[in-house]
């Protein structure tokens, strides 16, 4: 899943102008300015070097415009957690969202057995999500989601493997729109990476942490 830290690869999620048969850009097919600005703002997010992130093809049926990122938290050769964050945009608005933008996420991590047995674990994991947003002063609405805890036990030819447990957070929320109808997607991405790091068991990054870096610039992203 992971690419080199901070690198957004070209691909189906890119946001170049659609081109007609003559090879010229079709302006009518360009995503609306608020969506382009929201995606552009993702490049300003400051991320920890342990978070390796890449652009991936977005889902095609959730909204008229979408942009997706996948990330993995790594420590040396070990992958501690992974996830996907999708930015959705419907210029006409969406009743369930109560807005024109929506963020959808999936976060997964392996758990230590003693942590997996904690009956309060789902509540704690959900509080990590809301806490990560609140810690950066973000306003949002209509949060919803699930926290799933799963255990695997191996038998027969796989009996040598130790039992394993995993936590999975699926969630979505509506980022409040600011100037020109554009949400602070950079801060939402940074808070999502805070959640990934917390699920992975990393200590919090302090203010002004020199290890926090910014995504490099690249050409315009593209809608679905």
RALIN-V733243 format. One record per pair of residues at least 12 apart in sequence whose ideal C-beta (glycine too) atoms are under 7 Angstrom apart, sorted by sequence separation. I is the first residue (numbers start at 1). GAP is how many residues later the second one is. If there is no record, write none. Layout:
BEGIN
((I	GAP) (I	GAP))
END
This chain:
BEGIN
((56	12) (71	12) (89	12) (151	12) (152	12) (17	13) (56	13) (88	13) (130	13) (175	13) (55	14) (56	14) (70	14) (87	14) (88	14) (151	14) (54	15) (150	15) (15	16) (53	16) (54	16) (68	16) (69	16) (87	16) (88	16) (149	16) (150	16) (53	18) (68	18) (85	18) (86	18) (149	18) (52	19) (51	20) (52	20) (66	20) (67	20) (85	20) (147	20) (148	20) (15	21) (66	21) (84	21) (126	21) (51	22) (52	22) (66	22) (83	22) (84	22) (125	22) (147	22) (50	23) (83	23) (15	24) (50	24) (65	24) (83	24) (145	24) (146	24) (50	25) (63	25) (64	25) (83	25) (122	25) (145	25) (62	26) (63	26) (64	26) (81	26) (82	26) (145	26) (59	27) (63	27) (64	27) (81	27) (122	27) (144	27) (145	27) (39	28) (58	28) (81	28) (121	28) (143	28) (144	28) (80	29) (35	30) (143	30) (142	31) (142	32) (167	32) (116	33) (140	33) (141	33) (31	34) (140	34) (116	35) (140	35) (141	35) (140	36) (139	37) (129	40) (6	41) (13	42) (99	42) (125	42) (129	42) (13	43) (98	43) (5	44) (11	44) (13	44) (98	44) (125	44) (9	45) (11	45) (12	45) (13	45) (97	45) (5	46) (8	46) (9	46) (11	46) (121	46) (138	46) (5	47) (6	47) (7	47) (8	47) (4	48) (5	48) (39	48) (3	49) (38	49) (116	49) (138	49) (2	50) (3	50) (138	50) (3	51) (136	51) (2	52) (113	52) (138	53) (13	54) (35	54) (110	54) (111	54) (136	54) (13	55) (111	55) (136	55) (110	56) (111	56) (109	57) (108	58) (109	58) (133	58) (32	59) (132	59) (135	59) (108	60) (107	62) (132	62) (38	63) (132	63) (106	64) (105	66) (129	66) (128	67) (104	68) (1	69) (103	69) (2	70) (102	70) (103	70) (128	70) (1	71) (128	71) (2	72) (102	72) (103	72) (101	73) (101	74) (99	75) (98	76) (101	76) (97	77) (100	77) (99	78) (1	81) (100	81) (101	82) (103	85) (105	87) (107	88) (107	89) (109	90) (109	91) (107	92) (87	98) (85	104) (85	107) (83	113) (81	115) (81	118) (81	119) (80	120) (80	121) (71	122) (73	123) (73	124) (71	125) (73	127) (73	129) (45	141) (44	142) (51	142) (37	143) (42	143) (47	143) (38	144) (41	144) (42	144) (45	144) (46	144) (37	145) (38	145) (41	145) (45	145) (48	145) (51	145) (34	146) (47	146) (51	146) (34	147) (38	147) (42	147) (50	147) (34	148) (48	149) (50	152) (67	154) (48	157) (66	157) (65	158) (66	158) (65	159) (49	162) (48	163) (48	164) (49	164) (60	164) (47	165) (46	166) (47	166) (55	166) (58	166) (46	167) (46	168) (47	168) (44	170) (45	170) (43	172) (43	174) (39	182) (36	184) (35	188) (31	192) (16	204) (15	205) (15	206) (16	206) (6	207) (8	207) (14	207) (15	207) (13	208) (14	208) (15	208) (6	209) (13	209) (6	210) (8	210))
END
